[in-house]
Amino acid sequence: MDKIKDSIFKFLRIDNLVENLSGYVETRVELIKLEIREEVAKLVSHTLMIVVLFLLAMLFLVFFSVGLAHYLNLYFKDTYSGYWVIAGVYGVPALILLSFRKKISHFFEKHLLAQTKRKEK
């Protein structure tokens, strides 16, 4: 029975077709794996760059704020007024964001959904 099946496969050249199809599927799987690895590497490197830039920006902001507060202390001829002014510069926007956080969050959510829909097209 196996000899008949083998001879039919050879006659119809189905054995080569099956081998080629399995090779094609294996190649496609490997290609997809490589593409996923490449996308993950890009995402990780992009995220790492954003984190480093964020940390550097925060360090700049902290030192700039301390320097500006010290300068304002000299300007007002007081030892603490500059720090209160700088605290107010950060505190007022924080309070505004805190009070309107739901509206702002809703706005960003709508904007991000619109962006994802635009990318799908």
Secondary structure as UniProt FT lines:
FT   HELIX           2..12
FT   HELIX           14..76
FT   HELIX           81..99
FT   HELIX           101..120
//
